[in-house]
């Protein structure tokens, strides 16, 4: 029996697999899409309205010559649009933001200059990203910030980069290594788990010390990243394919970008979104999600359930905010199942 599932609240649109970066944790640049075969603005007209959030990503979304038309289409359909980019195409980013000053821009910066440029394979990539952010801030853009994927090669830069973003008044998003069909990687792994997670614990402490409720929830998210690195079961059950979904460059509607094997629910080029969302194939995919054992913890699949199931995150935040206020470290579970106190 096919259930009538409420439409998703959040959608991530992967515009292209073309990319000017050569990141060590993502091989998408080895498998670029052909621009003639990528989803069009007309395809995206089929998306539902009344969404809470749309993330635009890639590859590098600003290689799309029609990025402005794409934003024109999706902007009225959602409360918030954020574009994830490596920040290299400064002029295109600035011109788009002049027309849409309320969108968000997250520039992927993988640490300070040496680590970032080594990991991303873009000469002067750190400099270009910072200059783009500074230009956007001078324009008055508010929803701008860094995004960092933490690994063995850059974990020592986690706190310095957070402190830099905090001093400049930028948002600071984090991720860690994952393997999936999306990244074309199955061999990403963190070797020095204790050292990497020690830096995460320091970041969590700093986030809880702040007066920002948003940062307190980010502390919980980062705790979830520690938990994922140690290979534990995720804190909140994954509800991808129900609360949120992805659309890839070919138009396939996917539950997420974390599965080892791509599992389309349907294709936006060939069907209406509602037909895809309420199809027998979509039910089959949701069933696969419910038994998925990958335990991924990414912004795209963790934030929707954090927003939906607030009790556990709020309880953790209140307990650990109090600990920090009384000069104690946050209570974090280590890899052996014991807590740090």
C-alpha positions as CSV (number, residue, x, y, z in Angstrom):
1,X,0.0,0.0,0.0
2,X,1.4,3.4,-1.0
3,X,1.2,6.0,1.7
4,X,0.4,9.6,1.0
5,X,3.7,11.1,2.3
6,X,3.8,14.9,3.1
7,X,6.0,16.8,0.7
8,X,9.6,17.3,1.9
9,X,10.6,20.3,3.9
10,X,14.1,20.5,2.5
11,X,15.7,19.7,-0.9
12,X,19.3,19.7,-2.0
13,X,19.9,20.2,-5.7
14,X,23.1,18.9,-7.2
15,X,23.3,21.1,-10.3
16,X,26.4,19.5,-11.9
17,X,29.3,17.1,-11.3
18,X,31.6,19.4,-13.2
19,X,34.2,21.0,-10.8
20,X,37.3,23.1,-11.0
21,X,38.6,21.6,-7.7
22,X,40.4,18.3,-7.2
23,X,39.6,17.5,-3.6
24,X,41.3,14.5,-2.0
25,X,38.0,13.3,-0.3
26,X,35.8,13.6,-3.4
27,X,36.4,12.1,-6.9
28,X,33.4,13.8,-8.6
29,X,35.8,15.8,-10.8
30,X,36.9,12.5,-12.4
31,X,33.3,12.0,-13.5
32,X,32.0,15.3,-14.8
33,X,28.5,15.5,-16.2
34,X,27.8,16.9,-19.7
35,X,26.1,20.3,-19.5
36,X,23.6,19.3,-22.2
37,X,22.4,16.5,-19.9
38,X,22.1,18.4,-16.7
39,X,18.8,19.5,-15.1
40,X,17.4,22.8,-16.5
41,X,15.6,25.7,-14.8
42,X,12.5,24.4,-16.6
43,X,12.9,21.0,-14.8
44,X,13.2,22.8,-11.5
45,X,9.9,24.6,-12.1
46,X,8.3,21.2,-11.1
47,X,9.6,21.5,-7.5
48,X,6.9,22.1,-4.8
49,X,6.5,25.5,-3.2
50,X,6.4,26.2,0.5
51,X,9.8,24.6,1.2
52,X,11.8,25.5,4.3
53,X,15.2,25.2,2.7
54,X,16.9,24.6,-0.6
55,X,20.6,23.9,-0.9
56,X,22.3,24.3,-4.2
57,X,25.5,22.3,-4.6
58,X,27.7,20.4,-7.1
59,X,30.4,19.7,-8.2
60,X,30.8,23.5,-8.4
61,X,27.5,25.1,-9.0
62,X,29.0,28.3,-10.4
63,X,30.3,26.5,-13.5
64,X,26.6,26.6,-14.6
65,X,26.1,29.5,-17.0
66,X,22.4,29.6,-16.1
67,X,22.9,29.7,-12.3
68,X,21.0,33.1,-12.1
69,X,18.0,31.6,-14.0
70,X,18.1,28.6,-11.6
71,X,17.9,30.8,-8.5
72,X,15.1,32.8,-10.2
73,X,13.1,29.6,-10.4
74,X,13.8,28.1,-6.9
75,X,13.9,31.4,-4.9
76,X,10.1,31.8,-4.6
77,X,9.7,28.1,-3.7
78,X,11.5,28.3,-0.3
79,X,12.1,30.3,2.8
80,X,15.8,30.1,2.3
81,X,18.4,29.3,-0.4
82,X,22.0,28.5,0.4
83,X,24.6,27.8,-2.3
84,X,27.6,25.7,-1.4
85,X,30.7,26.7,-3.5
86,X,34.5,26.7,-3.4
87,X,34.4,30.5,-3.9
88,X,36.7,30.6,-6.9
89,X,34.3,32.4,-9.3
90,X,34.2,35.6,-7.3
91,X,32.7,37.8,-10.0
92,X,29.8,35.4,-10.8
93,X,29.1,35.0,-7.0
94,X,29.1,38.7,-6.4
95,X,26.8,39.4,-9.4
96,X,24.3,36.8,-8.3
97,X,24.3,38.1,-4.7
98,X,23.7,41.7,-6.0
99,X,20.4,40.4,-7.5
100,X,19.5,38.1,-4.6
101,X,21.0,39.6,-1.4
102,X,19.0,37.4,0.9
103,X,20.5,34.1,-0.3
104,X,23.2,32.3,1.6
105,X,26.7,31.5,0.4
106,X,28.8,28.8,2.1
107,X,32.4,28.6,0.8
108,X,34.2,25.4,1.3
109,X,37.5,26.1,3.0
110,X,39.4,23.1,4.3
111,X,41.6,24.8,6.9
112,X,44.2,27.5,6.7
113,X,46.0,28.2,3.4
114,X,48.5,25.3,3.3
115,X,45.9,22.6,4.2
116,X,43.1,24.1,2.1
117,X,45.1,24.5,-1.1
118,X,46.6,21.0,-0.7
119,X,43.2,19.3,0.0
120,X,41.3,21.2,-2.7
121,X,43.9,21.3,-5.4
122,X,43.1,24.9,-6.4
123,X,46.2,27.2,-6.4
124,X,45.5,30.2,-4.2
125,X,42.1,28.7,-3.4
126,X,42.2,29.9,0.2
127,X,43.0,33.4,-0.9
128,X,40.2,33.4,-3.5
129,X,37.7,32.1,-1.0
130,X,38.5,34.6,1.7
131,X,38.5,37.5,-0.8
132,X,35.1,36.4,-2.0
133,X,33.7,36.3,1.5
134,X,35.2,39.7,2.3
135,X,33.6,41.2,-0.8
136,X,30.2,39.7,0.1
137,X,30.5,41.1,3.6
138,X,31.4,44.6,2.2
139,X,28.2,44.3,0.1
140,X,26.1,43.8,3.2
141,X,25.5,40.1,2.7
142,X,24.5,38.5,6.0
143,X,24.1,34.7,5.3
144,X,27.7,33.9,4.5
145,X,30.3,31.6,6.0
146,X,32.8,28.7,5.8
147,X,32.2,25.0,5.4
148,X,35.0,22.6,6.4
149,X,35.3,18.9,6.0
150,X,37.5,17.7,8.8
151,X,40.0,14.9,8.2
152,X,43.5,13.9,9.2
153,X,45.1,16.4,6.9
154,X,43.4,19.5,8.4
155,X,42.1,18.7,11.9
156,X,44.7,21.0,13.5
157,X,43.1,23.9,11.6
158,X,39.6,23.3,13.0
159,X,39.8,25.7,15.9
160,X,41.8,28.4,14.2
161,X,39.4,28.4,11.2
162,X,36.4,28.6,13.6
163,X,38.1,31.5,15.5
164,X,38.7,33.2,12.2
165,X,35.1,32.8,11.1
166,X,33.9,34.0,14.5
167,X,36.1,37.1,14.5
168,X,34.8,38.0,11.0
169,X,31.2,37.3,11.9
170,X,30.8,34.4,9.5
171,X,28.8,31.2,9.9
172,X,30.9,28.0,10.4
173,X,29.6,24.7,9.1
174,X,31.4,21.4,9.6
175,X,31.5,17.9,8.0
176,X,33.7,14.9,8.0
177,X,34.7,12.2,5.6
178,X,32.0,10.0,4.1
179,X,31.9,7.4,1.4
180,X,29.1,7.1,-1.2
181,X,28.2,7.0,-4.9
182,X,28.0,10.8,-4.8
183,X,31.6,11.3,-3.9
184,X,32.7,8.3,-6.0
185,X,34.7,7.2,-3.0
186,X,34.7,4.1,-0.8
187,X,38.1,4.5,0.8
188,X,37.7,7.7,2.8
189,X,38.7,7.1,6.4
190,X,40.1,8.9,9.4
191,X,43.2,7.2,10.9
192,X,43.8,9.4,14.0
193,X,40.2,9.3,15.4
194,X,41.2,10.3,18.9
195,X,43.2,13.3,17.7
196,X,40.5,14.5,15.3
197,X,37.8,14.1,17.9
198,X,39.8,15.9,20.5
199,X,39.7,19.0,18.2
200,X,35.9,18.5,17.8
201,X,35.5,18.4,21.6
202,X,37.3,21.7,21.8
203,X,35.1,23.2,19.2
204,X,32.0,21.9,21.0
205,X,33.2,23.6,24.2
206,X,33.7,26.9,22.3
207,X,30.2,26.7,20.7
208,X,28.6,26.0,24.1
209,X,30.4,29.0,25.6
210,X,28.7,31.4,23.2
211,X,25.4,33.2,23.7
212,X,24.0,31.9,20.4
213,X,21.3,29.3,20.5
214,X,22.2,28.4,16.9
215,X,25.8,27.6,18.0
216,X,24.5,25.4,20.9
217,X,22.7,23.3,18.3
218,X,25.8,23.2,16.2
219,X,27.6,21.9,19.2
220,X,25.1,19.0,19.2
221,X,25.6,18.5,15.5
222,X,29.4,18.4,16.0
223,X,29.0,15.9,18.8
224,X,27.1,13.8,16.2
225,X,30.1,14.0,13.9
226,X,32.4,12.7,16.7
227,X,29.9,9.9,17.3
228,X,30.0,9.0,13.5
229,X,33.8,9.1,13.4
230,X,33.9,6.5,16.1
231,X,31.5,4.3,14.1
232,X,28.5,4.4,16.5
233,X,24.8,4.4,15.7
234,X,23.6,7.9,14.9
235,X,21.8,9.8,17.6
236,X,18.6,10.3,15.6
237,X,17.1,8.0,13.1
238,X,17.6,8.9,9.4
239,X,14.4,10.1,7.7
240,X,15.8,11.0,4.3
241,X,13.3,10.4,1.5
242,X,10.6,11.7,3.8
243,X,11.8,14.9,5.5
244,X,14.2,15.8,2.7
245,X,15.6,14.6,-0.5
246,X,18.3,15.3,-3.2
247,X,18.0,15.9,-6.9
248,X,21.1,15.0,-9.0
249,X,22.2,16.6,-12.2
250,X,20.4,14.0,-14.3
251,X,17.1,14.8,-12.6
252,X,17.0,11.7,-10.5
253,X,15.2,12.3,-7.1
254,X,17.2,10.6,-4.4
255,X,16.6,10.1,-0.7
256,X,20.1,11.3,0.0
257,X,23.7,11.5,-1.2
258,X,25.1,9.0,1.3
259,X,24.1,5.6,0.0
260,X,26.8,3.4,-1.5
261,X,24.5,2.6,-4.4
262,X,22.3,5.3,-6.1
263,X,18.6,4.6,-5.5
264,X,16.4,6.9,-7.5
265,X,12.7,7.5,-6.5
266,X,12.0,8.8,-10.0
267,X,13.2,11.5,-12.4
268,X,12.0,15.1,-12.4
269,X,12.6,15.4,-16.2
270,X,10.0,12.7,-16.9
271,X,7.5,12.9,-14.0
272,X,5.9,15.5,-11.8
273,X,7.3,15.8,-8.3
274,X,4.1,14.7,-6.6
275,X,4.0,11.6,-8.8
276,X,7.6,10.7,-7.9
277,X,7.0,11.4,-4.2
278,X,4.0,9.2,-3.9
279,X,5.1,6.4,-6.2
280,X,5.7,2.7,-5.4
281,X,9.3,3.2,-6.2
282,X,9.6,6.0,-3.6
283,X,8.1,3.6,-1.0
284,X,10.7,1.0,-2.0
285,X,13.5,3.5,-1.6
286,X,12.2,4.7,1.8
287,X,12.1,1.1,3.0
288,X,15.8,0.8,2.0
289,X,16.5,4.0,3.9
290,X,14.9,2.6,7.0
291,X,17.2,-0.4,7.0
292,X,20.4,1.5,5.9
293,X,23.3,0.8,8.3
294,X,25.7,3.5,7.1
295,X,24.9,5.9,10.1
296,X,25.8,9.0,8.0
297,X,25.8,12.3,9.8
298,X,25.8,15.2,7.4
299,X,24.1,18.6,7.5
300,X,21.6,17.4,4.9
301,X,20.4,14.3,6.7
302,X,20.9,15.3,10.3
303,X,19.5,18.9,10.5
304,X,16.0,17.9,9.3
305,X,15.6,15.3,12.0
306,X,17.2,17.6,14.7
307,X,14.5,20.2,13.8
308,X,11.8,17.5,13.9
309,X,12.8,15.7,17.1
310,X,14.0,18.5,19.4
311,X,13.7,16.7,22.7
312,X,17.0,14.8,22.7
313,X,19.1,17.7,21.3
314,X,17.6,20.2,23.7
315,X,18.2,17.9,26.7
316,X,21.8,17.5,25.7
317,X,22.3,21.2,25.1
318,X,20.8,22.2,28.5
319,X,22.9,19.7,30.4
320,X,26.1,20.6,28.7
321,X,25.5,24.4,28.6
322,X,25.1,24.2,32.3
323,X,28.4,22.2,32.6
324,X,30.2,24.8,30.6
325,X,28.7,27.6,32.7
326,X,30.0,25.9,35.8
327,X,33.5,25.6,34.3
328,X,33.3,21.9,33.4
329,X,33.9,20.2,30.1
330,X,30.9,19.0,28.0
331,X,29.9,15.4,28.7
332,X,31.0,13.6,25.6
333,X,30.9,9.8,25.0
334,X,34.2,8.4,23.9
335,X,34.8,5.5,21.5
336,X,34.9,3.0,24.3
337,X,31.4,3.9,25.3
338,X,32.5,5.7,28.4
339,X,32.1,9.4,29.0
340,X,34.9,11.9,29.5
341,X,34.0,12.3,33.2
